Amino acid sequence: MFEPLFLTDMLLAFSVMIAAAILGWRPGRWVLYGAAALVAARLIVSMLLFLGGPQLAGTRLLLQLPLAVLPLTVAFVWPVAAARRVAAVGVALSALWLFIPYAQEETLLTLALSLAAMGATWALTARRGPWATLGFVAAPAAVLFLAYQANVAVPMGSHGHHAETAAVSTSVTALAGPRDRAPDVRTTLTAAHGKVTLGSGRQIDALTFNGRSPGPQIRVRKGQLLEVTLRNTDVEEGVTLHWHGVDVPNAEDGVPGVTQEAVRPGGTHVYRFVPDRAGTFWYHTHRDSSLTIERGLFGSLIVEDEQVPKAVEKIIFTHLWPGTDDPIAAFDTADRPARQVIAAGEPVLLRLINSSEEPHRLHLGGTPYTVAAIDGNTIPGATPMTPGTDLLLAAGGRFDVAFTMPAGAVTVSIDVNEIPNTAALAFSPDGSAAPAKLGTGPLFDPLRYGTAGPVEKVTHDRTYEVRLDDGFGFAQGSFTYVSSSINGRLYPAVPTLVVAEGERVKVRIVNRSLIDHPMHLHGHGVRVLSRNGTAAAGTWRTDSLNVAPGEIFEIDFTADNPGIWMDHCHNFKHAADGMVMHLAYAGITSPFEEAHIPE
C-alpha cells in the first residue's frame, strides 16, 4: 500500500520543483494556482502516510509542507511578485528536502537555512527580480556539505561511533572462541577461482570453497567446538567467513576491518566457536559481498540437536547467479526444473536458505506443510499451512519447512522480482513427476503464526529508531543517489547504537524508501514485537528481517554478546552504498583499521 504513496509523492515533488522554477521566473497567478494544487496533492499523500504511522510521514508534515504552505498563503493574501517569488523558494525547498535525507538533529538547522533562503529572496527580489530565487540553492548546499563532512571525517575502520568510556577497554581480539581444548569438529575451507556448471549447462566464472559452490556442508552438534581453517588460494579481493545467524564470539565474526583483516591470497585464518542452539545457518564471505557471494563464496552450516526426530532432509539455497543480462535464479545450481525421489510417508525437512540480495517468493504446492523454524529459531505452536501458501524468504533468511511426503508430487518454485526463470524442484515417490505449475498463493505471515508463550514483562534500558530513506548523499566520499541511508547518513557516518552488557534494547525500524531492506544484526537474535502497530501473535525470532516499503517494525534483543557488531542491510549493494551501522558495547575497541567498507 505505502510503496505507491511514496512513488506518488516523489513524482509530485518533481512536479512541484518544476512549478516552483516557473513561478520564480514568471510569478503569474495561474502558475501560483498550479503550484498550490501540487502542494495540496502532496499534503493529501502525506496525510495518508501519516495514517500508517507518524514516522512514515516523517518531516513532510513537520517541515517540508509548512515551508510551502505558509509562503503560498502569504502570496495569495498579498499578490505581489516578491511574495510569489518567496513562495517559489519555499515550494522548491519543500520538495527538495524529500530527496536529501538529513540527520534528525539537523532539523532545526534545515528549517533555519530554508527560512534564511526565503528571507534573502524577499530582500533581493526588488533589485534582482527572478535571479533572487537562485539563492535557495544555498540551503541544500549547506546541508549536503555537512553530510559530506560527516562522511569523510570518520575514518574507515573506526565504525562511525564514539564509544562510551569504561574503566577498562577490551579489544575484539580478546573476545574469541575456546583455544584451550581440541575441537570436536574440524574442517578446512579453501577459497579459489573455479567454474560452476548450472543445470542448464551454463557455466559460471565462480569463486568456490573446496572447488564447489555452494561450498561444503558443515555439520556440528549444539555444544560442540567447531574449528574451521580458511585458506585463500587466489581470491584477490580477500576472503573472510561470517557465520550468518550464529551468535559467535566477536573475534570469530569474520568482518574485515572490524573483527579481523581479510585473508589475502596465500593466507589462512582459524575460526573457533561453540554453537549454542540447533538450527539452519550458513556461512559466507564478508569481503566485497556484493560480488563475491553472488559468484559462489557461501555454504550451509547445520547445527544438530540429537533430540530432533530424523527426517529426509534437503538443504536448498535459493540463489541468483550472475548472468549476461538478468541474474539466473536457481535452487543451488538447478536453474531448470529438477526431479528428486522421496518415498511416500517419509517425514521431510526442507532447509531453505536465501543466499541472494533480494527477497524470494517461494511457491510450495502438493501438500500441507509446517514452518518449523525461522532463521534457526523453532516456532512454538506451529500449525500446518494450506497447500499453495507462499513463503517470502528474506535475503539471508532461512525457513525450515516440514511435511509428510504424500503419494503424489510436491513442487517448490521461485518467483524473483519478475526475473524470467524456470527453476523448480519436484519431489515424488519414484522421481518421475515434473514440477507442477504453481501460481501466486496467499502469503505466510510470521507475525500471526505460532503461539506467543508466557507473557514477558520487559523494561527496555535503551530505545533507538532506525529510519531508512532514499536520497542524495555521500557514499564513501562520492556524491550519489542511493536507497541506502540510515538516519540521514551513510557509512561510516551513521551513528552507532551503543549498549552495555546485560541491557534490554528496543529498536524501531522505519522503511521510508521504495525498496525492501533485509536488516541483519550480527551476534544477536532479535524478537519481533510488532509490525505497523500490530503486536506479534506468536513468537517470531529472527536475524534477517525483511522490511518492506512503508513497514514499521519494533524489535528487541538482549545485549549479551560483547563486541563491535555490524548491523546492516543484507542487500549487499545497499550495504556497499553505505547502509551499514554498528552495535558497539561500551569499552570494546578494535585494532583493525582497514580502509574498506565492511560489507
Residue pairs with C-beta under 8 A, 6 or more apart in sequence:
1 52
1 550
2 49
2 52
2 56
2 549
2 550
2 551
3 514
3 548
3 549
3 550
5 45
5 48
5 49
5 550
6 49
6 512
6 513
6 514
6 549
6 550
7 514
8 45
9 42
9 45
9 46
9 49
9 60
9 98
10 98
10 514
12 38
12 41
12 42
12 45
12 95
13 42
13 95
13 96
13 98
13 99
14 95
15 38
16 35
16 38
16 39
16 42
16 68
16 91
16 92
16 94
16 95
17 91
17 92
17 95
17 96
19 31
19 34
19 35
19 38
19 91
20 35
20 88
20 89
20 91
20 92
20 95
21 88
21 92
22 31
23 31
23 32
23 35
23 84
23 85
23 87
23 88
23 91
24 85
24 88
24 89
24 92
24 130
24 133
25 130
25 133
26 130
27 81
27 84
27 85
27 88
29 79
32 72
32 75
32 76
32 84
32 87
35 72
35 87
35 88
35 91
36 72
36 76
39 65
39 68
39 69
39 72
39 91
39 94
42 60
42 64
42 65
42 68
42 94
42 95
43 65
43 69
46 57
46 60
46 61
46 65
47 57
47 61
49 56
49 57
49 60
49 550
50 56
50 57
50 61
52 532
52 550
52 552
53 510
53 532
53 533
53 552
55 465
55 467
55 508
55 510
55 512
55 552
56 510
56 512
56 550
56 552
58 467
58 512
59 97
59 107
60 98
62 107
63 94
63 97
63 107
63 110
63 111
63 114
64 94
64 95
64 97
64 98
65 94
66 94
67 90
67 91
67 93
67 94
67 97
67 111
67 114
68 87
68 90
68 91
68 94
68 95
70 90
71 83
71 86
71 87
71 89
71 90
71 91
71 118
72 87
72 90
72 91
74 83
74 86
74 87
75 83
75 84
75 86
75 87
81 125
82 122
82 125
82 126
85 121
85 122
85 125
85 130
85 132
85 133
86 118
86 121
86 122
86 125
88 121
88 133
89 117
89 118
89 121
89 133
89 135
89 136
90 114
90 118
92 133
92 136
93 114
93 117
93 118
93 136
93 139
93 140
96 140
97 110
97 114
97 140
98 471
99 470
99 471
99 472
99 481
100 140
100 143
100 144
100 471
100 472
100 473
101 467
101 469
101 470
101 471
101 473
101 485
101 488
102 110
102 143
102 146
102 147
102 488
103 147
103 150
103 487
103 488
103 489
104 467
104 487
104 488
106 143
106 146
106 488
109 143
109 146
110 139
110 143
113 138
113 139
113 142
113 143
114 139
116 138
116 139
117 135
117 136
117 138
117 139
118 136
120 132
120 135
120 138
121 132
121 133
121 135
121 136
123 132
124 131
124 132
124 135
125 132
125 133
144 472
144 474
144 479
147 473
147 474
147 488
147 489
147 493
148 474
148 477
148 479
150 489
150 493
151 473
151 474
151 475
151 476
151 477
151 489
151 490
151 492
151 493
152 474
152 477
153 493
154 160
154 492
154 493
155 492
155 593
155 595
156 257
156 476
156 492
156 593
156 594
156 595
156 596
156 597
157 257
157 258
157 590
157 592
157 593
157 594
157 595
158 492
158 593
159 258
159 492
159 496
159 564
159 582
159 584
159 590
160 491
160 492
160 493
160 494
160 495
160 496
160 581
160 582
161 495
161 496
161 498
161 564
161 582
161 584
162 496
163 496
163 498
163 584
163 586
163 587
163 588
163 589
164 498
164 500
164 586
164 587
165 586
165 587
166 586
166 587
167 587
168 587
169 587
169 588
169 589
170 562
170 587
170 588
170 589
171 588
171 589
171 590
171 591
172 250
172 251
172 258
172 259
172 563
172 564
172 588
172 589
172 590
172 591
172 592
173 251
173 591
174 251
175 249
175 250
175 251
175 562
175 563
175 588
176 249
176 251
176 252
176 272
177 225
177 248
177 249
177 251
177 252
177 271
177 272
177 273
177 274
178 225
178 272
178 274
179 272
181 225
182 225
183 224
183 225
183 226
183 227
183 272
184 220
184 221
184 224
184 225
184 226
185 218
185 219
185 220
185 224
185 225
185 226
185 227
186 226
186 227
186 228
186 229
187 216
187 218
187 226
187 227
187 228
187 229
188 210
188 228
188 229
188 230
188 231
189 209
189 210
189 215
189 216
189 228
189 229
189 230
189 231
189 241
189 283
189 299
190 209
190 210
190 211
190 231
190 232
190 233
191 207
191 208
191 209
191 230
191 231
191 232
191 233
191 235
191 239
191 263
191 285
191 297
192 207
192 208
192 211
192 232
192 233
192 234
192 235
193 205
193 206
193 207
193 208
193 233
193 234
193 235
194 206
194 207
194 208
194 211
194 212
194 213
194 296
195 203
195 204
195 205
195 206
196 203
196 204
196 206
196 208
196 212
196 213
196 296
196 321
196 333
197 203
197 204
197 333
198 204
198 321
198 328
198 330
198 333
198 334
198 335
198 336
199 330
199 333
199 334
199 335
199 336
199 338
200 335
200 336
202 328
202 335
204 295
204 296
204 321
204 322
205 295
205 322
206 213
206 295
206 296
207 213
207 235
207 292
207 295
207 296
207 297
208 215
208 296
208 297
209 215
209 216
209 296
209 297
209 298
209 299
210 216
213 295
213 296
213 297
213 298
213 299
213 333
214 296
214 298
214 299
214 300
214 317
214 319
214 332
214 355
215 283
215 296
215 297
215 298
215 299
216 299
217 299
217 300
217 301
217 302
217 315
218 226
218 228
218 283
218 299
218 300
218 301
218 302
219 302
219 304
220 226
220 275
220 301
220 302
220 303
220 304
221 278
221 303
221 304
221 305
221 306
222 275
222 276
222 277
222 278
222 303
222 304
222 305
223 274
223 275
223 276
224 274
224 275
225 272
225 273
225 274
226 271
226 272
226 273
226 274
226 275
227 270
227 271
227 272
228 241
228 270
228 271
228 272
228 283
229 268
229 269
229 270
229 271
230 239
230 240
230 241
230 263
230 268
230 269
230 270
230 271
231 263
231 267
231 268
232 238
232 239
232 263
232 264
232 265
232 266
232 267
232 268
233 265
233 266
234 265
235 265
235 292
235 297
236 265
237 262
237 287
237 288
237 291
237 292
238 256
238 261
238 262
238 263
238 264
238 287
238 288
239 262
239 263
239 285
239 287
239 292
239 297
240 254
240 255
240 256
240 260
240 262
240 263
240 269
240 285
240 286
240 287
241 254
241 269
241 271
241 283
241 284
241 285
241 286
242 253
242 254
242 255
242 283
242 284
242 285
242 286
242 522
243 252
243 253
243 254
243 271
243 273
243 281
243 283
243 301
244 281
244 282
244 283
244 284
244 396
244 520
244 543
244 544
245 279
245 280
245 281
245 282
245 375
245 376
245 398
245 525
245 543
245 544
246 273
246 275
246 281
246 301
246 303
247 276
247 523
247 524
247 525
247 561
248 271
248 273
248 523
249 273
249 561
249 563
250 259
250 523
250 561
250 562
250 563
250 564
250 565
250 588
251 259
251 260
251 563
252 259
252 271
252 272
252 273
253 259
253 522
253 523
253 563
253 565
253 566
254 260
254 271
254 285
254 286
255 286
255 522
255 566
255 598
256 262
256 286
256 287
256 592
256 594
256 596
256 598
257 592
257 593
257 594
257 595
257 596
257 597
257 598
258 564
258 566
258 582
258 590
258 592
258 598
259 563
259 564
259 590
259 592
260 269
260 592
261 592
261 594
262 287
262 594
262 596
263 269
275 281
275 303
277 303
277 376
277 377
278 303
278 304
278 305
278 308
278 376
279 303
279 373
279 375
279 376
279 377
279 378
279 398
279 400
280 300
280 302
280 315
280 351
280 353
280 373
280 375
280 376
280 398
280 400
281 300
281 301
281 302
281 303
281 376
281 398
282 298
282 299
282 300
282 301
282 317
282 353
282 355
282 398
283 298
283 299
283 300
283 301
284 293
284 297
284 298
284 299
284 355
285 292
285 293
285 297
285 298
286 598
286 599
287 596
288 599
289 572
289 575
289 576
289 599
290 357
290 572
290 573
290 575
290 576
290 599
291 572
293 355
293 572
294 320
294 321
294 322
294 327
294 356
294 357
294 572
295 322
298 317
298 355
300 315
300 317
300 351
300 353
302 315
302 351
303 376
309 347
310 347
311 346
311 347
311 348
311 349
311 402
312 342
312 343
312 346
312 347
312 348
312 349
312 405
313 348
313 349
313 351
314 340
314 348
314 349
314 350
314 351
314 427
315 351
315 353
316 331
316 332
316 350
316 351
316 352
316 353
316 412
316 425
317 331
317 332
317 353
317 354
317 355
318 329
318 330
318 331
318 352
318 353
318 354
318 355
318 356
318 360
318 362
318 393
318 414
319 329
319 330
319 331
319 332
319 355
319 356
320 327
320 328
320 329
320 330
320 356
320 357
320 358
320 416
320 419
321 327
321 328
321 330
321 333
321 335
322 328
326 419
326 420
327 356
327 416
327 419
328 335
328 421
329 335
329 414
329 416
329 419
329 421
329 423
330 421
330 423
331 338
331 412
331 414
331 423
331 424
331 425
334 423
334 425
335 421
335 422
335 423
336 422
336 423
337 422
337 423
337 424
337 425
337 426
337 434
337 435
338 424
338 425
338 426
339 425
339 426
339 428
339 431
339 432
339 433
339 434
339 435
340 425
340 426
340 427
340 428
340 431
341 427
341 428
341 429
341 430
341 431
342 348
342 405
342 410
342 427
342 428
342 429
343 405
343 429
344 405
344 406
344 407
344 429
345 404
345 405
346 404
346 405
347 402
347 403
347 404
347 405
348 402
348 403
348 404
348 405
348 410
348 427
349 372
349 400
349 401
349 402
350 399
350 400
350 401
350 402
350 412
351 398
351 400
352 362
352 391
352 393
352 398
352 399
352 400
352 401
353 397
353 398
354 360
354 393
354 394
354 395
354 396
354 397
354 398
354 544
355 396
356 395
356 416
357 395
357 570
357 571
357 572
357 573
357 574
358 395
358 416
358 417
358 516
358 571
359 392
359 393
359 394
359 395
359 516
359 518
359 546
360 392
360 393
360 414
360 415
360 416
361 390
361 391
361 392
361 393
361 414
361 415
361 416
361 440
361 443
362 390
362 391
362 392
362 393
362 412
362 413
362 414
362 415
363 388
363 390
363 411
363 412
363 413
363 414
363 415
363 438
363 439
363 440
363 441
364 387
364 388
364 389
364 390
364 391
364 401
364 410
364 411
364 412
364 438
365 387
365 388
365 410
365 411
365 436
365 438
365 441
366 387
366 406
366 408
366 409
366 410
366 411
366 436
367 387
367 403
367 404
367 405
367 406
367 410
368 384
368 385
368 386
368 387
368 403
369 384
369 385
369 387
369 389
369 401
369 402
369 403
370 382
370 383
370 384
370 385
370 401
370 402
370 403
371 379
371 382
371 385
371 391
371 399
371 400
371 401
371 444
371 446
371 449
372 378
372 379
372 382
372 400
372 401
372 402
373 379
373 398
373 399
373 400
374 397
374 398
374 399
374 400
374 446
374 540
374 541
374 542
375 397
375 398
375 525
375 541
375 542
375 543
375 544
376 398
376 543
377 525
377 541
377 542
379 449
379 450
379 538
379 539
379 540
380 450
380 451
380 453
380 538
380 539
381 450
381 451
381 538
382 449
382 450
383 449
383 450
384 403
385 444
386 442
388 438
388 441
388 442
389 441
389 442
389 443
389 444
390 415
390 440
390 441
390 442
390 443
390 444
391 399
391 401
391 443
391 444
392 443
392 444
392 546
393 399
394 518
394 542
394 544
394 545
394 546
394 570
395 518
395 544
395 546
395 570
395 571
396 518
396 520
396 543
396 544
396 570
397 518
397 542
397 544
397 546
398 544
403 410
405 427
405 429
407 429
408 428
408 433
409 426
409 427
409 428
409 433
409 434
409 435
409 436
410 426
410 427
410 428
411 424
411 425
411 426
411 427
411 435
411 436
411 438
412 424
412 425
413 423
413 424
413 425
413 435
413 438
414 421
414 423
414 424
415 440
424 435
425 435
426 433
426 434
426 435
426 436
446 528
446 538
446 540
446 542
447 528
447 531
447 534
447 536
447 537
447 538
447 540
448 537
448 538
449 537
449 538
449 540
450 537
450 538
450 539
450 540
451 538
451 539
452 536
452 537
452 538
452 539
453 539
458 504
458 556
459 504
460 504
460 505
460 506
460 556
461 499
461 500
461 503
461 504
461 505
462 497
462 499
462 503
462 505
462 506
463 505
463 506
463 507
463 508
464 497
464 505
464 506
464 507
464 508
465 487
465 507
465 508
465 510
466 486
466 487
466 507
466 508
466 509
466 510
466 519
466 581
467 486
467 487
467 488
467 510
467 512
468 485
468 486
468 509
468 510
468 511
468 512
468 513
468 517
468 547
468 569
468 579
469 485
469 488
469 512
469 513
470 481
470 482
470 483
470 485
470 512
470 513
470 514
470 515
471 481
471 482
471 485
472 479
472 480
472 481
472 482
473 479
473 480
473 481
473 482
473 485
473 489
473 490
473 578
474 480
474 490
474 493
475 482
475 484
475 490
475 491
475 577
475 578
476 490
476 491
476 578
476 597
480 577
482 490
482 574
482 577
482 578
482 579
483 513
483 514
483 515
483 574
483 577
484 490
484 569
484 574
484 575
484 577
484 578
484 579
485 578
485 579
486 494
486 578
486 579
486 580
486 581
487 494
487 495
489 495
489 578
490 577
490 578
490 579
491 578
491 579
491 580
491 581
491 597
492 580
492 597
494 578
494 580
494 581
495 581
496 581
496 582
496 583
496 584
497 505
497 507
497 567
497 581
497 582
497 583
497 584
498 584
498 585
498 586
499 505
499 559
499 583
499 584
499 585
499 586
500 559
500 585
500 586
501 559
501 560
501 562
501 585
502 558
502 559
502 560
503 558
503 559
504 556
504 557
504 558
504 559
505 556
505 557
505 558
505 559
506 529
506 554
506 555
506 556
507 526
507 554
507 555
507 556
507 557
508 552
508 553
508 554
509 519
509 545
509 547
509 551
509 552
509 553
509 554
509 555
510 552
511 517
511 547
511 548
511 549
511 550
511 551
511 552
512 549
512 550
513 549
514 549
515 549
515 571
515 574
516 546
516 547
516 548
516 549
516 571
517 546
517 547
517 569
517 571
517 574
517 579
518 544
518 545
518 546
518 547
518 569
518 570
518 571
519 544
519 545
519 547
519 567
519 568
519 569
519 570
520 543
520 544
520 545
520 566
520 567
520 568
520 569
520 570
521 543
521 557
521 565
521 566
521 567
521 583
522 565
522 566
522 567
522 583
523 561
523 563
523 565
523 583
524 543
524 557
524 558
524 559
524 560
524 561
524 565
524 583
525 541
525 542
525 543
525 557
526 541
526 542
526 543
526 545
526 555
526 556
526 557
527 536
527 539
527 540
527 541
527 555
527 556
527 557
528 536
528 540
528 541
528 542
528 545
528 553
528 554
528 555
529 535
529 536
529 553
529 554
529 555
529 556
530 536
530 553
530 554
531 551
531 552
531 553
531 554
532 550
532 551
532 552
533 552
544 570
545 553
545 555
547 553
559 583
559 585
562 585
562 588
563 585
563 588
564 582
564 583
564 584
564 585
564 588
564 589
564 590
565 582
565 583
565 584
566 580
566 581
566 582
566 583
566 598
567 580
567 581
567 582
567 583
568 575
568 579
568 580
568 581
568 599
569 575
569 579
569 580
571 579
572 599
575 597
575 599
576 597
576 599
578 597
580 597
580 598
580 599
